[in-house]
């Protein structure tokens, strides 16, 4: 019997039904969507099945994660998802060179700060004019955490790696603007998270 290589992330089921309506508004039929940091692959399958008329390109920087993503795609039998590819935002070139939208969920706080400018630099290279970069996760506002639970989460992230942490929205926006992406919307989400929508000029 073939082993089941699918991995599971509990946070996926908690957030996907809140994220999906936003993506449905942002992403037009026929769009090419690059997902950065696809993790287990659960989000890729769920969103691609709901957005049947888009082409979804999952990526992951951890080679071990690619097997889970591929297993989820095979399990879902979704025809509009490309095979997962290795992508490190810090690299000067990405395997997907053109996209109408980029989706980046729970990556910015799970990476060194240097990954954030690299994300926007890559988005500027990859997005078509008017394309959107959607980022989801916890953020600080005006120099402070928005909830005690986020402060605890920030401390936990730093215990994993001192380079990780909940970022300031204002600092993230500055980096986006440096690369020609404008913060179009900041949407409060459940569990003290935010959706940030950036658009390429």
C-alpha positions in Angstrom: 0.0 0.0 0.0 1.3 3.4 -1.0 2.1 5.6 2.1 0.1 8.7 2.6 2.6 11.6 2.5 0.1 14.3 3.2 0.9 16.5 6.2 -1.7 18.4 8.2 -1.7 21.9 9.7 -4.6 22.7 12.1 -4.4 26.4 11.4 -5.4 25.7 7.8 -8.9 24.7 8.6 -9.2 27.6 11.1 -8.4 30.3 8.5 -9.2 29.0 5.0 -12.9 29.8 5.0 -12.1 33.4 6.1 -9.4 33.9 3.5 -11.3 32.4 0.5 -13.9 35.1 0.1 -11.1 37.7 -0.1 -9.3 35.7 -2.7 -12.5 35.3 -4.7 -12.8 39.1 -4.8 -9.2 39.7 -5.7 -8.4 37.0 -8.3 -10.0 37.1 -11.7 -11.0 34.0 -13.7 -8.1 32.9 -15.9 -5.5 34.3 -13.5 -2.1 32.6 -12.8 -1.6 32.4 -9.0 1.7 31.9 -7.4 1.5 30.6 -3.8 4.7 31.2 -1.8 5.3 28.9 1.2 2.6 26.4 0.5 3.5 24.4 3.5 1.5 21.1 3.7 -0.3 21.9 0.5 -3.8 22.0 2.1 -4.3 25.7 1.2 -3.3 25.1 -2.4 -5.8 22.4 -2.9 -8.6 24.1 -1.0 -8.3 27.4 -2.8 -7.6 25.9 -6.3 -10.7 23.7 -6.0 -12.8 26.8 -5.1 -11.3 29.0 -7.8 -11.7 26.5 -10.6 -10.9 29.0 -13.4 -7.4 30.0 -12.1 -4.1 28.2 -12.5 -2.5 27.6 -9.0 1.3 27.3 -8.7 2.3 26.0 -5.2 5.9 26.5 -4.0 7.9 25.7 -0.9 11.4 26.4 0.2 11.6 23.1 2.3 12.3 20.2 0.0 10.5 17.8 2.4 7.3 19.9 2.1 7.1 19.2 -1.7 6.1 15.6 -1.1 3.1 16.6 1.1 2.0 19.2 -1.5 2.2 16.7 -4.3 0.3 14.1 -2.2 -2.5 16.6 -1.5 -2.7 17.5 -5.2 -3.0 13.8 -6.1 -5.5 13.2 -3.4 -7.7 16.1 -4.5 -7.5 15.3 -8.2 -7.5 19.0 -8.9 -6.5 19.7 -12.6 -5.8 23.4 -12.2 -2.8 23.0 -9.8 0.7 22.8 -11.2 3.3 20.4 -9.6 5.0 22.0 -6.6 8.3 23.7 -7.1 11.1 24.7 -4.8 11.2 28.4 -4.2 13.4 30.4 -1.8 12.3 34.1 -1.8 15.9 35.1 -1.1 17.1 33.8 -4.4 17.4 36.4 -7.2 15.3 34.4 -9.6 12.2 32.4 -9.0 10.9 29.3 -10.9 7.6 31.0 -11.7 8.5 34.2 -13.6 5.0 35.6 -14.2 1.8 35.7 -12.2 -1.3 37.8 -11.9 -1.5 37.2 -8.2 0.7 36.0 -5.4 -0.6 34.4 -2.2 1.7 34.3 0.9 0.1 32.9 4.1 1.9 32.8 7.4 5.4 33.2 6.0 6.5 36.7 7.0 6.7 35.9 10.7 8.2 32.5 10.2 11.2 33.8 8.4 14.1 36.2 9.0 13.3 39.9 8.3 15.4 39.8 5.2 12.9 37.5 3.6 10.3 40.3 3.6 12.2 42.8 1.3 13.1 39.8 -0.8 9.4 38.8 -1.1 8.5 42.3 -2.4 11.5 42.4 -4.7 10.4 39.1 -6.2 6.8 40.1 -6.4 7.8 43.2 -8.3 9.6 41.0 -10.8 6.9 38.5 -11.1 3.5 40.3 -10.9 1.8 41.6 -14.0 0.9 45.3 -13.9 -2.0 45.7 -11.5 -1.4 42.3 -10.0 -1.9 41.7 -6.3 0.2 40.2 -3.5 -2.0 38.9 -0.7 -0.3 38.3 2.7 -2.0 36.8 5.8 -0.9 36.5 9.4 -0.4 38.4 12.7 1.1 41.8 12.6 2.0 44.6 15.0 0.3 48.0 14.6 1.8 51.3 15.5 4.7 49.7 17.4 2.7 47.3 19.5 0.9 44.0 19.5 -2.8 43.9 18.8 -3.5 41.2 21.4 -1.7 39.5 24.4 -2.0 36.2 22.4 0.1 37.7 19.6 2.7 38.9 22.1 2.9 35.3 23.4 3.1 34.0 19.9 5.9 36.4 19.1 7.9 35.2 22.1 7.3 31.6 21.0 8.5 32.4 17.4 11.7 33.9 18.8 12.3 30.8 20.9 12.3 28.8 17.7 14.6 31.2 15.9 15.5 34.7 17.2 15.3 35.9 13.6 11.5 35.1 13.5 8.8 37.4 14.8 5.5 39.2 14.3 6.3 42.2 12.1 5.1 45.8 12.1 2.6 46.5 9.4 4.2 49.9 8.9 7.6 48.4 8.3 6.2 45.9 5.9 4.4 48.6 4.0 7.6 50.6 3.7 9.3 47.7 2.1 6.4 47.1 -0.3 6.5 50.8 -1.4 10.2 50.5 -2.1 9.4 47.9 -4.7 6.5 49.6 -6.3 3.7 47.8 -4.4 1.0 49.8 -2.7 -0.9 48.7 0.4 -4.5 48.7 -0.9 -6.3 47.1 2.0 -5.7 46.0 5.6 -8.5 43.7 6.7 -8.9 42.5 10.3 -9.3 38.7 10.5 -10.3 36.3 13.2 -7.7 35.3 15.9 -6.0 38.7 15.7 -4.7 38.2 12.2 -4.8 40.5 9.2 -5.1 40.3 5.5 -2.8 42.7 3.7 -3.5 43.4 0.0 -0.7 45.0 -2.0 -1.1 46.0 -5.7 1.7 46.5 -8.2 1.6 49.8 -9.9 
